Amino acid sequence: MTRRDRITILLEYLVDVREGLPEKELVRGDEMIALMCEAWNSPAYQELERLLPHLRSSERSLYWHLCERFLRYGEVRKAWCRKCGYHHAGQVGQIHRHPPGRAITLQPRVIRTVDYAVDDDKVSLGIAWLEERYRGEAALPKAVLMCESERRLRVA
């Protein structure tokens, strides 16, 4: 896996890491302070958080396309068949047949939707900008590695 691939995976899970449930809590008297999760505190995400404001100030267009793809996406629920792909969400749980008589139950999947104006070339340029300025090896935190391996198993 290349460094660029790892940065892309870090971006894919950035919203989940930012909004994830805190793993630790610090209690002081009557107060409870929620701390960020372990993945967010990793050097990889700290470096990404350092670079994103720089990208926004220097390359606003690239930043917009990157954020629309990885941070401000929508989600849609669909029914999924491993043989023929996605179907209408109302078909989740229904039996779906493929010749020669093999029956498959359609599974629920949540897929990301992005703004139609997002340009894949600009997203790629934004990732290249981050890769060029990224300090360190962009190692994936253990929690992100586990989520990514589960996602790859589901896709296969």
N, C-alpha and C positions, 0 to 999 in steps of 0.2 A: 504494500500500500504506500503510495507516494505521500509526500508532505502535503501537497495540494488536496489529495483525497481526504486526509485527516482534518485539514482546515474546513473542508466542505462538510464533513460529518459533525465537527464542532458547531458549525453554523446551523445544521439541521436540528440539533438538539438544544440550541441556545435558549429558546422560549421555554422548553421543558425544564432546563436547569435553572433559569431565572425564576420560574413560577413554581418549581417543585416544592414539595413539603419540606420544611426544615428538618434536618436529621438530629439537631441538637438544640437544647434550650438552656438558657442560663437563668437561674432564679435568684433574685435579690429581694429579700423581704417579701413584699406583696406584689412585686413586678415579675413578669416573665418576659425575657427577651429572646425572640426567635433568631437563631443564627442561620446563615445561608448553608445550603447543602455542601457536602464534601466535594462534589464535582465542580461547583462554582468556585470553590476555593483552590482548585488545582491551578498550577502554573499556566496550563493551556488556556483555560477560560479567562484568567486574569490578563494574559497577553492579548487575547481577543477583545476584552473589554477596554484595554488600553488603546488598541488600534482603531476601533470603530468611531470614536469621536474625531480622530485625525482624518479618517476617510471622509466623514461628513463635512469637515471644514475644507478639505482640499479638493475633493471630487464629489460634489453634491449629486450629480446624476448617477454615478456608480453606486453611491450610498443608497439612493432611492430604490434602484433596481434590486440591490442586495437585500434591503429591508423588506421590500414587497415580497420577495421570494422566501426569505427565511424568518422574518419577524412579524409581518402583518398579513399573513395568509389566512384564508378561510378554510373551513372544514366541512365536508359533505359526507353523509353516510350513504354507502352503496352496498348492494349485494354482490358477492364475488364468487366466481366459479374458477377453479384452477385450470380448467381446460379452455374456456372461451372469454374469461375476463369479467368485466363489471356489468351489472344489470341494475334496474330500478330498485331503490331501497325497500319498496313494498314487497319485494320478492324474497327478502331474508327469511331463511328457514324452509323455503319451499324446495321440493324435490325437483331437480333439473336433470334431464336425461341427455345422454350422448350415445350415439350408436357405437357399438352394438348392444344396446340395452343397459349400459352402465348408468346407475343413478347416483347423483351427487346432490347433497344438500347445500344450498347457497348460504355462504357465511357472511356475517356483517363485517364491513371494513370502513374505516374512516380515511378519506383521502383529502389531501390538501388542494385547495384551489387558489390560484394567484390572479392578480389583476391582468387583464388582457394586454395591457400596455407594457408589461415586463418583457424586456429584451434579453434573451439568453446570452447573447454576446456581451452585453454590458454586465450581466451577472458574472460571467466568466472573467471579464476584465477586473471586476471588483475583487474577486477571489485571488486573481493574480497580484493585484495591488497589496492585498493582505499578506499573501505568501512572500512577496518581495521584502516586506518590512517586518515580518514575523520573527521575533527573537526566540531561539530555542527550537526544540524538535517537534513541537505540536503533538505531544503524546496524549492519547485519548484516556480520560479517566475510566476507572473500572466500571462504573455504573453506565457510562455512555457506551463502552465496548459491549456490555451485556445487552443493552437495548438494540444496538446495531446488529449484533449477531442474531437476536430473535427476529428482527425485521427481515434480515436476509433469508432466514429459514422460512418465514411466511411467504416471501416472494418466490422462492424456488419451488 
